[in-house]
Amino acid sequence: MSVMRVRFAPSPTGFLHVGNARTAIINYLIAKKNNAIMILRIEDTDRERSSTESEQSIMRDLAWLGIKWDEGPDRDGGYGPYRQSERLDIYRTYTDRLLSEKKAYYCYCTREELEEMKKAPDQGAESYIYSGKCRSLTEKQREDFEREGRKPTVRFRVPDNISLTVQDGIKGAVQFNTSNIGGDFIIVRSDGIPVFNYIVIIDDALMKITHVIRGDDHLSNTPKQILVARSLGLPEPEYAHHTLILGPDRAKLSKRHGITSVETYRSQGYLSEALFNYLAMLGWAAEGGEEILQPEQIMSQIDLSKLSKNSPIFDFQKLKWMNGIYIRKYELDALTDLFIPHIARAGYAVETVDRRHLENIVSILRKYCDLLSDIGRLIGIFLDEICTPDEEADSILKTDEGIQVARAAYQFIQSEINETNFFSSLITRMPTSLKGKSLFMPLRAIITGRQKGPELDQALPLIGFDRCKKRIEYCYERYGKGIP
């Protein structure tokens, strides 16, 4: 029995979209579950839009997600090259064969002529079928077009009225008829570069791909690829087309809905484990309804037959919630390392902070972070000399209770203080008329500059006596100084 081989084949024309990342994750999990080989193939024949930078970005994002391919541009498995731009001679051999066997032909129709054909009464922009005008050109007609300087495309000769059935691993039996796939389709552009529908089936065959798992936006390409495979006598892989991710408005997920690139999720403070977990579980449910699962747990349960035939909705808030769960479960030392770049980005000289002290701060603040980047707006509680009260804290400190607490706290720091018992001593010096929220809300506003955050008895030892004293002095000057 042959070894199962799957592939993920992105085009390096931009950042890795979360929809494509989901496809890669599904392929990776299915491969791991079946002890299969996963191939990374770069489909870079779009010369204008493809770039090395994009290829590197995609590979970097895949690696960040924990996806490990067995063969690819950086890991030769004996079936390369793994970039389509490096396989043009291979494709040319097959094109010559199709032409010599009359299974393909040169088409000299100009763009303007094709546009005119689309305007014919029996045509439409969405249901256009090529007329076959160049199917049976004489040698003289070809020579005349060549003299005009026309550069031909190569079209595949589609047989008439042939039924094709694809046993899709997700959708079941899918029927096609060659009369409804657009007529003879282009396999080589006028610049000599072969097109996607043509070369993927050649690559899949030569790389011994056994299963093609991809989005159902490629479903309509499948009959064309089957026709090419059969005309060349190439083996056909098994197909499985999963549904695409939709935005909250049930339109195809795009930038207008929110973040769509893996790189942006990464830079904004999402953990790779959380994004992997969320994308891997889109479109199906684990046993018992569990949602937080390790890759090994997902791998043991995932099956193509479980994937829903309905498109999943991308829930941005759920992903953020899931990310927060992972942050709170993360090992402290590693989490601190992940937080450090975000602390530095917020303007703090994190290298000057004692490591143990920083870990103690992280252990407190992690429960308030759904994103790694959230640390940037919270860390000031512990590292700023003065915490300027935010709008909510400001309004509290302007109340009678706030003014009383500001003055009492200031009077307290004028006395001899035991720094070890600073917090408990401070509480005993507060006005006896203030209890509960009337006391602790203003006190929190003075010390941290905000109303939400860590418990004061946890925070004060890490903020330190000197900072607390400066903040009390600041709030006294701003709110309590003029009290009679």
N, C-alpha and C positions, 0 to 999 in steps of 0.2 A: 504494500500500500504506500502510495507516494506521500511525502511529508506535506502538510498543509502550509501554504505560503500566501500571506496577505501583503497588501502594500498600502502606503499612504503616499499620495502623489500631489503635493501642493505646487501651485504656480508662484514663483518668487516675485510677485508684482506688488507687494505691500506687506502689511503686518499680518500675523496669524489671527484670523477671525475665530471667535469662540465656537462658531458653527463648524469650522474646519477642525478646530482642536477637538471637538466632540467626536468627529469622525475618526481622528487619529486615536483617541482614547478607546473607542469601541474596537477598532482594529487591534490595538495593543492588548486589550483585555481578552479578546477572542483568541488572539495568537497565544498568549500566555496560558490560557485555560486548556488549549489543545496542543501544547508543546510545539507550536508552529513557529515559522520564521516570518519576521516582519521586515519588509523592505521599505526604505525611504527613497522615493524616486522624485527628482526635481524636474517638473515639466516647464522648461524655460525657453520654449520656442518663440514666445512673444518678445522679439528683440527690443522693441521700443519700451516695454514696461518692465521687463525682467531685470533684476539687478543682483549683484553678488551680495550687497548689503542686506537686501530682503531675504535672500537665501540663508544668510548667516543668522539673521534675526529669527526666522522661522525655526531653524535648528536649535537656536538658543532657547526659544520658548518651549519647544517640545521637550528638551532636556530638563528645563526648569520644572515642567509638569511631571517629570519622572518617567517619561516615555523613552524607552531604550530600544532602538531599532537594531536589527541584527546585520543588515546590509544597507549600504547607502554610499553617498559620495565620499564619506570619511571611513567607510568600513567595507572593503571589497570582499564580496562573497563568491566571486567567480562568474557573476552574471552582469557585470557592468559593461560600459560606463553607466552610471546612475543619473546622469544629467542628459536630458533629451538633446540638448544642443551639441553633445559630444557623440551622438548616435546617427547623425544625418546620413552618413554613408550607408548605414544599415537600412534606413528607410528608403534610400534611393534605389537600392537593389530590389526591394519589393515593389516599388513604383514601376520600375522598368519591366518587371515581370507582369504586372497587371496590364500595362500598356501593350506588351507584346502578345498577351493572351486575349486582347480586346475586352478586358474586364474594366478597363478605364480608358479615358480618351482626353485629348487636349481640348479645352474650351477657350475660345477667343472672344467671348462676349464681354463687352466693356461694362463698366459700372452703370453708365447711362442706359445702355440697352437693357440691362437687367432691371433697372428701375422702371423702364417703360413696360416691360413684361408684367411687372407687378400691378400695373394700372389696368391691365386687361380685365374685361367684365367678369371673367371666370376666375380671377385671382384675388388675393387679399394679402395684406402685409403679414398677417399671422398664419395664413394657410397657403402661402405661396408654394407652388410646385414648379420647379424648373421645367421648361418646355422641351428640353432635349435638343435645342437648336443645333448644337455642335456635335451631336451624337454620330452623325454619318457624313462628316465632311470629306470631300474628295481631296486628293493630294494637292490639286491646283488651288482649291479654296484655302487650304492651310498655307500654301506658299504666298497667296495674295495677302492673307492676314499678317504673315510674317514680314512681308515687304512694307506693310503699313506701320510696322513697329509694334504691333500688339504683342504683349507678353501673356502667354496662356496660363490658365490654371489647369489642374488635372482633376477631372471628375470621375467618380466611381459610377459604373453603369449598374443601376438598380434594376433588378428583375421585376417584371410586372406582376402585381396581384399575388404575391406569395405571403402566406400566413406564417407568422413566427410566434412561438409560445416560449416565454421565459418563466422558468420555475424559480421565482424570487424567494430568497430565504426569509423575507419579512412579509412581503405582500402576497405571496402565493403565486398562482398562475396568472401571468400578465400576457394579454394577447396584442399582437401588432400585425399590421398588413403593410406590405411595401408600397401600396398605393397611397398611403397616408403619412409618409415620412419625408415629403418634400422633394421627391424626384431624385435625379442623379445629383449627388452632393460632392462638393469640392474636397479633395484629399490633399492637394498641394496648391498653395497660393501662387500667385504670379511671380513672387520673389523667390520661388523655389523652396520655401519653407513648408513642410507638411503640417497639417492641422491635427488638432486634438483627437477627433473621432477616428482618425485613421491610425495614428501611431501608437495610441494607448494599447490597442489590441495586439499590435506587433510586440510591444514591450512586455505586455502581460504574458504572451506566449513564450518569448525568449527568456524571460526571467522566471518562467514556470510558476506563475501566479495561479493558485487554485481557486481562490475566493476573492471576489471584488466586493468590498463593503463600502458603500458611499452614500451620499445624499440623494434623495429622489429627484433633485433637479437634473440628475444625469440619467434618469430613467428613459427619457426620450432618445438619448444617444445610444442606448443599448441595441436596438435593432440594426442600426448602422454598423456598429462594431461587430455584431454577429455576422452580418453579411460580408464584411471584410475578412473576418476570420475564416469563414467557409470558402470564400473565393481563393484564399491563399492556402487552404488546408491546414490552418492553425488550430490548436486546441482551444476550446472555449472554457473560460472559468465559470464557476458558479457565481451568481449575482445575488446581492442583498442590498436593497435601497431603503435607508431609513428616512423618516420624515425630517423636514427642516425645522429649526427653531423659529418661533414667532415672537414678536413683541407683544406687549400688553394689549395692543389694539388688533391683534391677530393678523397683522401684516408681517412680511418677512423681516426678521430682526435686522436693524440697520443702525447707523450712528444716531439717527434722530430719536431713537428709543433710549440711548445711553451708551455706556462703554461697550465696545464690541471687540477690541483687540486684546489679546492675552498680555501683550507688553504693557498696556495701560493699566490693566488690573494689577499687574506685578508692581508697577511703579507707584500705584496708589495705596499699596499696603495690603493686598490680598495674599494669602498664603497659597502656595502651589497645591498643598494637600486639600485645601477647602475647594479651590476651583476644580481640581480633578474630581473630587467627590461629587460636587454639584453637577458638572457636565456629564459624568459617567452615569448618573442616576436619572437624567432627563429622559422621559419617555417610557419609563417602566418603574415598577415598585419592587423593593426587596421583601423577602418573607418577614412577616411580623410588622411591616410598615416602618422598619428602621431607616433612618436617613443619614446618620453619621456612621460611615463604614470605611474601613481601611481598604486599599486596593485589593488585597488578597481576599477580603470578604466579598467585595463586589465581583471579583473574578470568579469566585466559586458559584455565584448565583446568576450572573449575566448569561443570557442566551438570546440569539437573534429572534427566536420565536416569541420572546417576552416583550420585545420592543413594540410599542403602540403604533397602530396605523394612523393615529391622530397626531398632529404636530404639537409638540410641547410648547408651553408659554414660558418665556424667560422671566423669572421672578427676581428682579434685582434686589429686593429687600430680603428675600429668603437667602440668597447667596451671601449677603452681608451678615445676616444672622448666623449662618453656618460658619462664616469666617471667624466671627466672634467666639463661637464654640471652640474652634480649633485653637485660637489664641489662648483661651483660658485653660486648655488641656496641654499646651505645649511645655516641653521641658524648659525650665527657667533659664539655664545658661544659654541654650540655643536661641530662645526667644529674645533674650537681651541682645544677642548679636544681631538679630533681625531688626530690632528696634533702633539700634545705634544710628544707621544711616538716616532714619527719619527724624531722630533727635537732632542730628547735625544739620539736616536740611531746615529745621525750624530755627536755626541760628545759635545753637548751644555748643560750646567747646566741650563736647562730651569726653574728649580724651583727658580732660583735667579732672574728671569725676572718678573717685575711687570705685573700682569694679564691684566690690561687695556692696557698697552704698547704692550703686546703680541697680544692682540686682534686687535689693530690698525695695527700691522705688518701683521697679517693674512688677514685682510680686504684688504690690498694692494696686497699681494703675491698670494692670491687665484686665481686670474685671470691668473696666469702663471703656475698653477699646474693642470696637468691632473691626477696625482696620489698623494695621501697623502705623499708618500715618496719623491716627488719632492721638498717639503719644505726644506729637508735636504741640498740640493745644493744651495738654494736661501737665506736661513735665515741668512747666513753669511754677506750679504749686510748690515744687521742691527745690528748684534751681534759681528762680528769680529772687533778687534781693527784695524787691517790692512787688506785690501782686495788686495792680490797679483793679479795684472792684469792677466787675462787669455790670451791665445795666440792672440785672436783678439784684445783685449784691448792693449796688449803689442805692437802690430804692429802699432796701431794708435798713441800711445804715443811716438813712435820713429820717427814720421813724424815731419816736421818743425812746423806744427800747434800744435801738441801735446807737443812739447818742449816749445813753446811759452806759452801755457796755463799752463803748469806745473810751469813755472817760475813766471808767473803773479799771479797765485793762491798763490804761496809761499810768494811773496812780499805782497800780500793782508793780509795774516795772521800775518805778522810782525807788522802791524799797529793796531791802536785801533779799535776794532770791536764791533758793536752792534749785539749781538748774535740773537736777535729777528728777525732782518732783514738780517740775514747772507747771504741767497741765493741771494736776490736782490742786496745786496751790492757787493757781489762777482762778479756778472755779470757786474756791472758798472766798475769794475777794470780790466776787460779783454781787450786785445788789440782791438782797434776799427776796425782793418782790418779784424778781424775774426767775421763771422756771421753764423747763422744757424748751419748746421752740422759741419762746421769747428771749431766752438766753443763748441757746446754741446756734440759732440762725445768724444773729449778728456776729457772734464770735467766729463762726465759720467764714462769714463774709470778710471779717478783718484779717484773719490768718491766711485764707486761701484766695480771696478775691472773687469767690463764686459760691453758689448755693448747693451745687451738686458735686460730689466727689467723695474721697475717702473719709473715714471716720477720723475725727481730730486726734483721738488718743493714739491712733496708728500713725497719723501724718506728722504730728509735732516732733517726735524724736528724729525723724528724717529731715524735716525742714530745718531743725536746729534752733537753739535759743537765740543766737544773734539775728537770724533772719526774722524770727517771730517778733523780737523786740523792735526791729526796724519797721515792720509792717504795722505794729500797734502804734508806734510813733507817727507813722504816715497817716493812719486813719484818725488818730486823735487830732492832728493838725487839720485834716480835711473835714472832719465831721463833729468832733467833740470839744474842740478848744474853747469855743465861745459860750459854753453852757454856764449859766449863772450858778 
